[in-house]
Amino acid sequence: MSQRHEAARPARPRLTPLPEAQWEARTRELLTIAPRDPGGGVPNIFTTLVRHPDLYEQFLPFGGQLLVGGRLPGELRELLILRTAWNTGARYEWGRHLPLARAEGVTDADIDRVGEGPEAPGWTGLQRHLIRAADELNRDATVSDTTWEGLAEHFGEAELIEIVMLVGQYHMVAFFLKATGVELEPGFDATGFAES
């Protein structure tokens, strides 16, 4: 069952990416460490968030720790992010993480069933616990004892903390993306993400 939250998306971006012509020295320095798209461009999420440079400066290391420095295997991390994008209705988050998920080994069959939830046929036991954890955190801001115990069979304390923080981080990112209306860049698609 889908946990997805639907709300009217802004008809147009409420905040637009800061054009390069307006980048001051600090902005340029902050954006030098941002991940780049294949063509060398800076993703819209970063050129929009950098409108608050102090927040951007603190956000990037934490997000980077979870995304590339975390303890969770990449495939499982990306499943949690995709389910969080689905639950929050964050099309941008979904579209940007599809290629990352595929690069980490998430199959198209798994991507197709993300929207179906934890009871969809085909999940492994661990995947089912992860999808359920994302749903419970989204719905209840906690994880049930049953789900926690299922995850604890596979992970230690640090990884359990990371699961909760990862889902929380990508909820926050979804809030930012949706509230400001950040648009998905050309060349990225939201395949499998049903529009409301």
GIFENHU-V742514 format. One line per field, one symbol per residue. burial: b if it has 9 or more other C-alpha atoms within 8 Angstrom, else e. A space follows every 50 residues. Layout:
burial=???
This chain:
burial=eebeeeeeebeebeeebbeeeebeeebbebbeebebeeeeebbbbbbbbb eebebbbeebeebbbbeeeeebeebbbbbbbbbbbbbbbbbbbbbbbbeb bbebebeeebbbbbbbbbeeeebeebbbbbbbbbbbbbeeeebeeebbeb bbeebeeebbebbbebbbbbbebbeebbbbbbebeeeeebeebeee
